[in-house]
Amino acid sequence: MTLRPLSSYRRITVKIGSALLVDRTSGLRRPWLSSMAEDVAILSGQGVEVLVVSSGAIALGRTILGLGRRVLKLEESQAAAAVGQIALAGAWSDELARHGLKSGQVLVTLGDTEERRRYLNARATIDTLLKFKAVPVINENDTVATSEIRYGDNDRLAARVATMMGGDLLILLSDIDGLYTAPPAQNPEAKFIPLVERITPEIDAMAGAAASELSRGGMRTKLDAGKIATAAGTAMIITQGDRLNPLSAIDRGERCTFFKASANPVRGYKTWIAGQLEPAGRLVVDAGAITALLSGKSLLPAGVKLVSGDFSRGDTVAILGPDGAEAARGLVAYDATDAVRIAGLKTTEIARVLGYEPRSAMVHRDDLVVSRPIQPSGEATQS
């Protein structure tokens, strides 16, 4: 498989894992960072806009503070992030400046990409940095994020950034050179996969766990990132990043796995819906509803068999088929309490139950994104 040269892409998001940037004992890997900045400068000189999603704040901060490898309390992690963010941002600024590039630090939380208004604000900020020819260096704001309101990994954050900014390529630099049929550290017979046409359940089953204590992700989060990116029309590459000049290495033909972008990508407003990480609720629907969704129709209450979650009107919900697999996501038109009351009812019956004129759809087709094709089974109707 021959990849397109990176210079042929318009906007590339590069995710860098903590283990690439930070040595457990000596701190920042300055020579590696210098080579990475050189790669960014080369692409920038070729007209490519590069966004960097950089892990490493906590890992660098704990090294500076001498906290060793022990498990940190939440407040210790946040303090380490506060120290590490300053050092990391300064290092990026210094190295990029050596090549005549400006940089800007962008710290985000889960809510900044999941809540619509904050999503638009974050996008505007990053877009303005790019217009000013500054390289956005993005990281999760670990000084304030807690386990309940965080990404927890920068793979999915990078995918959300790439799709939010309309990027055409996402590169995940990691401590593994791509996708294998099984975790190669555990299975020496695992085979390397150079090309993924689509992330199927079979591909999903190949994921493993994080490879080091500095990493919070693993192949699982990389495949999750791939689903977000490719669905929005952003291709993805996973490759080993610990070599110097890791982006140039891709162009030299070093091993990597390439994930094709969807031929029918989600665009604009629906990109935000499709990329929502944790839906507020779930609607299990019958086979007739699945058929209706796949043909471009709205989800009516008659096709809903089960409602779960504590959601409000306008929240994102996942729509599951009879087999339990996710078929779509969308913005629900009813609060959870009313959705439970009208699930399975025909439109003509809803007003009597609710006491007011109902909305025609549980999830309108304009607010709905089909996740992946699902074969409906059994017989049911949506009316």
C-alpha positions as CSV (number, residue, x, y, z in Angstrom):
1,M,0.0,0.0,0.0
2,T,1.3,3.4,-1.0
3,L,0.2,6.4,1.0
4,R,-0.3,9.9,-0.2
5,P,2.5,12.2,0.8
6,L,1.6,14.3,3.9
7,S,2.1,17.4,1.9
8,S,-1.0,16.6,-0.2
9,Y,-3.3,17.0,2.9
10,R,-4.8,20.4,3.7
11,R,-5.1,20.1,7.5
12,I,-3.4,17.5,9.7
13,T,-4.0,16.8,13.4
14,V,-1.1,15.0,15.1
15,K,-1.6,13.4,18.5
16,I,1.5,12.8,20.6
17,G,1.5,10.3,23.5
18,S,3.2,11.1,26.9
19,A,5.7,8.3,26.5
20,L,7.1,9.9,23.4
21,L,7.6,13.3,25.0
22,V,8.6,12.4,28.6
23,D,11.3,10.1,30.0
24,R,10.3,8.7,33.3
25,T,13.6,9.8,35.0
26,S,15.1,12.6,32.9
27,G,12.0,14.5,31.9
28,L,11.4,16.1,28.5
29,R,12.8,14.3,25.5
30,R,14.2,17.5,24.0
31,P,15.9,16.0,20.9
32,W,12.7,14.2,19.9
33,L,10.6,17.3,20.4
34,S,13.1,19.3,18.3
35,S,12.8,16.8,15.5
36,M,9.0,16.9,15.7
37,A,9.0,20.7,15.5
38,E,11.2,20.3,12.4
39,D,8.6,18.0,10.8
40,V,5.8,20.5,11.6
41,A,7.9,23.3,10.0
42,I,8.5,21.3,6.9
43,L,4.8,20.6,6.4
44,S,3.9,24.2,7.3
45,G,6.3,25.4,4.6
46,Q,4.5,23.1,2.1
47,G,1.2,24.8,2.9
48,V,-0.2,22.2,5.3
49,E,-1.9,23.4,8.5
50,V,-0.8,21.3,11.4
51,L,-2.6,21.0,14.8
52,V,-0.8,19.3,17.6
53,V,-2.6,17.4,20.4
54,S,0.1,17.0,22.9
55,S,-0.1,14.7,26.0
56,G,2.6,14.9,28.6
57,A,1.6,17.6,31.1
58,I,1.1,15.3,34.1
59,A,4.0,13.0,33.1
60,L,6.3,16.0,32.8
61,G,5.0,17.7,36.0
62,R,5.4,14.6,38.1
63,T,9.0,14.4,37.0
64,I,9.7,18.0,37.8
65,L,8.0,17.6,41.2
66,G,9.9,14.3,41.9
67,L,6.7,12.3,42.4
68,G,8.1,9.1,40.9
69,R,5.9,6.4,39.5
70,R,3.5,5.9,42.3
71,V,-0.2,6.3,41.8
72,L,-1.2,10.0,42.3
73,K,-4.2,11.3,44.1
74,L,-6.5,13.5,42.1
75,E,-5.2,16.7,43.5
76,E,-1.6,15.6,43.0
77,S,-2.3,14.8,39.3
78,Q,-3.9,18.3,38.9
79,A,-0.9,19.9,40.6
80,A,1.5,18.0,38.4
81,A,-0.6,19.1,35.3
82,A,-0.3,22.7,36.4
83,V,3.5,22.5,36.6
84,G,3.8,20.4,33.5
85,Q,1.6,22.5,31.3
86,I,3.8,25.6,31.7
87,A,6.9,23.6,31.0
88,L,5.4,21.7,28.0
89,A,3.9,24.9,26.4
90,G,7.2,26.7,26.8
91,A,9.1,23.8,25.2
92,W,6.8,23.7,22.2
93,S,7.0,27.5,21.8
94,D,10.8,27.4,21.9
95,E,11.2,24.6,19.5
96,L,8.7,25.9,17.0
97,A,10.2,29.4,17.2
98,R,13.5,28.0,16.1
99,H,11.8,27.4,12.7
100,G,10.1,30.7,12.6
101,L,6.7,29.4,13.7
102,K,4.4,30.9,16.3
103,S,2.3,28.6,18.6
104,G,-0.7,28.9,20.9
105,Q,-1.7,26.7,23.8
106,V,-5.3,25.6,23.9
107,L,-6.5,23.7,27.0
108,V,-9.9,22.1,26.7
109,T,-12.2,20.0,28.8
110,L,-14.7,17.4,27.8
111,G,-17.5,20.0,27.9
112,D,-15.7,22.2,25.4
113,T,-16.3,19.7,22.7
114,E,-19.5,18.1,23.9
115,E,-21.6,21.2,24.6
116,R,-22.6,22.9,21.4
117,R,-21.9,26.6,22.3
118,R,-18.5,25.8,23.9
119,Y,-17.7,23.5,20.9
120,L,-18.3,26.5,18.5
121,N,-16.2,28.8,20.7
122,A,-13.3,26.3,20.8
123,R,-13.5,25.9,17.0
124,A,-13.4,29.6,16.5
125,T,-10.4,30.0,18.7
126,I,-8.4,27.3,17.0
127,D,-9.5,28.5,13.5
128,T,-8.3,32.0,14.4
129,L,-4.9,30.7,15.5
130,L,-4.6,28.9,12.1
131,K,-5.5,32.1,10.3
132,F,-2.6,33.8,12.2
133,K,-0.3,31.0,11.0
134,A,0.2,29.9,14.6
135,V,0.4,26.2,15.4
136,P,-2.3,25.2,18.0
137,V,-0.9,23.0,20.7
138,I,-3.9,21.4,22.4
139,N,-4.2,19.3,25.5
140,E,-6.9,18.3,28.0
141,N,-7.0,20.7,30.9
142,D,-6.0,18.2,33.5
143,T,-5.7,20.9,36.2
144,V,-9.5,21.1,36.5
145,A,-10.8,17.9,34.9
146,T,-12.0,15.1,37.1
147,S,-12.7,11.4,36.2
148,E,-16.4,12.3,35.7
149,I,-15.8,15.1,33.2
150,R,-12.7,14.2,31.3
151,Y,-11.7,12.4,28.1
152,G,-9.1,10.4,30.0
153,D,-7.1,9.9,26.8
154,N,-5.9,12.2,24.0
155,D,-6.7,9.8,21.2
156,R,-10.4,10.6,21.2
157,L,-9.6,14.2,22.0
158,A,-7.5,14.4,18.9
159,A,-10.2,12.9,16.8
160,R,-12.7,15.4,18.1
161,V,-10.4,18.2,17.4
162,A,-9.6,16.9,13.9
163,T,-13.3,16.6,13.0
164,M,-14.3,19.8,14.7
165,M,-11.7,21.7,12.6
166,G,-12.6,19.8,9.3
167,G,-9.2,18.1,9.1
168,D,-8.6,15.6,6.4
169,L,-6.0,13.5,8.3
170,L,-5.4,12.5,11.9
171,I,-2.0,11.0,12.8
172,L,-1.7,9.1,16.1
173,L,1.9,8.8,17.1
174,S,2.3,6.1,19.7
175,D,4.5,3.4,21.1
176,I,3.2,0.9,18.6
177,D,3.6,1.0,14.8
178,G,0.0,0.2,13.9
179,L,-2.9,-2.2,14.2
180,Y,-2.3,-5.9,14.6
181,T,-4.8,-8.8,14.7
182,A,-4.0,-9.1,18.4
183,P,-1.8,-7.2,20.8
184,P,1.7,-8.2,19.6
185,A,3.3,-8.0,23.0
186,Q,1.0,-10.8,24.1
187,N,0.7,-12.8,20.9
188,P,3.9,-13.2,18.8
189,E,1.7,-14.6,16.0
190,A,-0.2,-11.4,15.6
191,K,-0.3,-10.1,12.0
192,F,0.2,-6.4,11.1
193,I,-2.7,-4.7,9.3
194,P,-1.6,-2.0,6.9
195,L,-5.0,-0.8,5.7
196,V,-8.4,-0.6,7.3
197,E,-11.2,0.1,5.0
198,R,-13.8,0.3,7.7
199,I,-13.8,-0.3,11.5
200,T,-15.9,-3.4,11.8
201,P,-16.7,-5.4,15.0
202,E,-13.9,-7.8,13.9
203,I,-11.4,-4.9,13.8
204,D,-12.8,-3.7,17.2
205,A,-12.0,-7.1,18.7
206,M,-8.3,-6.7,17.9
207,A,-7.8,-3.9,20.5
208,G,-5.6,-4.2,23.5
209,A,-4.8,-2.2,26.6
210,A,-2.4,0.7,27.3
211,A,1.3,-0.2,26.9
212,S,2.8,1.9,29.7
213,E,1.9,3.6,32.9
214,L,2.4,7.0,31.2
215,S,-0.3,6.2,28.7
216,R,-4.0,6.4,29.5
217,G,-5.0,5.0,26.2
218,G,-4.4,1.9,24.2
219,M,-5.5,0.4,20.9
220,R,-9.1,0.6,22.2
221,T,-9.1,4.4,22.4
222,K,-7.3,4.6,19.1
223,L,-10.1,2.6,17.4
224,D,-12.6,4.8,19.1
225,A,-10.8,7.8,17.7
226,G,-10.8,6.1,14.3
227,K,-14.6,5.8,14.4
228,I,-15.0,9.5,15.2
229,A,-12.6,10.6,12.6
230,T,-13.4,8.4,9.6
231,A,-17.2,8.9,10.1
232,A,-16.6,12.7,9.6
233,G,-14.4,12.2,6.5
234,T,-11.0,12.4,8.2
235,A,-8.5,9.6,7.4
236,M,-6.3,8.3,10.2
237,I,-2.8,6.9,10.6
238,I,-1.5,5.0,13.6
239,T,2.3,4.7,13.6
240,Q,5.2,4.4,16.0
241,G,6.4,7.8,17.0
242,D,9.6,7.2,19.1
243,R,11.9,7.6,16.1
244,L,13.3,11.0,15.3
245,N,11.3,13.0,12.7
246,P,8.3,10.8,13.0
247,L,6.2,12.6,10.4
248,S,9.0,12.4,7.8
249,A,9.3,8.7,8.6
250,I,5.7,8.2,7.3
251,D,6.7,9.8,4.0
252,R,9.8,7.6,3.9
253,G,7.5,4.5,4.0
254,E,8.0,3.4,7.6
255,R,5.3,1.0,8.8
256,C,1.9,2.4,9.7
257,T,-1.8,1.5,9.6
258,F,-4.0,3.7,7.4
259,F,-7.7,4.0,8.1
260,K,-9.8,5.2,5.2
261,A,-12.2,8.0,5.6
262,S,-15.9,7.2,5.0
263,A,-17.1,7.6,1.5
264,N,-20.2,9.3,2.8
265,P,-18.9,11.4,5.7
266,V,-21.0,13.3,8.2
267,R,-20.6,17.1,7.7
268,G,-21.1,20.3,9.6
269,Y,-23.7,20.3,12.4
270,K,-24.0,16.6,12.3
271,T,-20.3,16.1,12.9
272,W,-20.8,17.4,16.4
273,I,-23.7,14.9,17.0
274,A,-21.8,11.9,15.5
275,G,-18.7,12.7,17.6
276,Q,-20.4,12.9,21.0
277,L,-18.5,10.5,23.3
278,E,-21.1,9.6,25.9
279,P,-24.8,9.8,24.9
280,A,-27.1,11.0,27.7
281,G,-29.5,8.1,27.0
282,R,-30.3,5.2,24.8
283,L,-33.3,4.2,22.8
284,V,-33.7,0.6,21.8
285,V,-35.8,0.4,18.6
286,D,-37.4,-2.3,16.5
287,A,-36.4,-3.6,13.1
288,G,-39.0,-1.4,11.4
289,A,-37.5,1.7,12.9
290,I,-34.0,0.6,11.8
291,T,-35.3,0.3,8.2
292,A,-36.8,3.7,8.4
293,L,-33.6,5.3,9.8
294,L,-31.5,3.7,7.1
295,S,-33.8,5.1,4.4
296,G,-33.4,8.7,5.8
297,K,-36.6,9.0,7.9
298,S,-37.1,10.3,11.4
299,L,-37.4,8.1,14.5
300,L,-41.1,8.0,15.6
301,P,-42.2,6.9,19.1
302,A,-44.0,3.9,17.7
303,G,-40.6,2.2,16.9
304,V,-39.1,2.7,20.3
305,K,-39.2,-0.3,22.6
306,L,-37.0,0.7,25.5
307,V,-35.8,4.0,26.9
308,S,-32.9,4.4,29.3
309,G,-31.0,7.3,30.8
310,D,-31.8,10.6,32.4
311,F,-31.8,13.0,29.5
312,S,-33.5,16.3,28.6
313,R,-34.9,17.5,25.3
314,G,-32.0,18.4,23.0
315,D,-29.6,15.9,24.5
316,T,-27.7,13.4,22.4
317,V,-29.0,9.8,22.6
318,A,-27.8,6.6,21.1
319,I,-30.3,4.6,19.0
320,L,-29.8,0.8,19.3
321,G,-31.2,-1.9,17.0
322,P,-32.8,-5.1,18.2
323,D,-29.4,-6.8,18.4
324,G,-28.1,-4.1,20.8
325,A,-25.7,-2.6,18.3
326,E,-25.7,1.2,17.8
327,A,-27.5,2.3,14.6
328,A,-27.6,6.0,15.0
329,R,-27.2,9.1,17.3
330,G,-29.4,12.1,17.4
331,L,-30.8,15.0,19.5
332,V,-33.9,13.7,21.2
333,A,-37.1,15.8,21.1
334,Y,-38.5,14.7,24.5
335,D,-37.4,14.6,28.1
336,A,-36.7,11.0,29.3
337,T,-39.9,10.9,31.5
338,D,-42.1,11.7,28.5
339,A,-40.1,9.4,26.2
340,V,-40.8,6.5,28.5
341,R,-44.5,7.3,28.5
342,I,-44.9,7.4,24.7
343,A,-42.5,4.7,23.7
344,G,-44.3,2.3,21.3
345,L,-47.3,4.6,20.8
346,K,-48.6,5.6,17.4
347,T,-48.6,9.4,16.7
348,T,-52.4,9.6,17.1
349,E,-52.2,8.2,20.7
350,I,-49.5,10.5,22.1
351,A,-51.6,13.7,22.7
352,R,-54.0,11.7,24.9
353,V,-51.1,10.4,27.1
354,L,-49.1,13.7,27.3
355,G,-52.0,16.1,27.4
356,Y,-50.5,18.3,24.8
357,E,-50.0,18.3,21.0
358,P,-46.9,16.1,20.5
359,R,-43.9,16.6,18.3
360,S,-44.0,14.3,15.4
361,A,-40.7,12.5,15.9
362,M,-38.7,11.2,18.9
363,V,-35.6,12.1,16.9
364,H,-36.0,14.2,13.8
365,R,-34.0,13.1,10.7
366,D,-32.4,16.6,10.6
367,D,-30.9,16.0,14.0
368,L,-29.9,12.4,13.4
369,V,-26.8,10.6,12.2
370,V,-26.7,7.0,11.2
371,S,-23.7,5.4,12.9
372,R,-23.2,2.4,10.6
373,P,-25.3,0.1,8.5
374,I,-27.1,-2.6,10.5
375,Q,-29.1,-5.5,9.1
376,P,-32.6,-5.3,10.6
377,S,-34.1,-8.6,11.7
378,G,-37.6,-9.6,12.5
379,E,-40.8,-7.7,11.6
380,A,-42.0,-4.4,13.1
381,T,-43.6,-1.2,12.0
382,Q,-43.1,2.5,12.6
383,S,-46.2,4.6,12.2
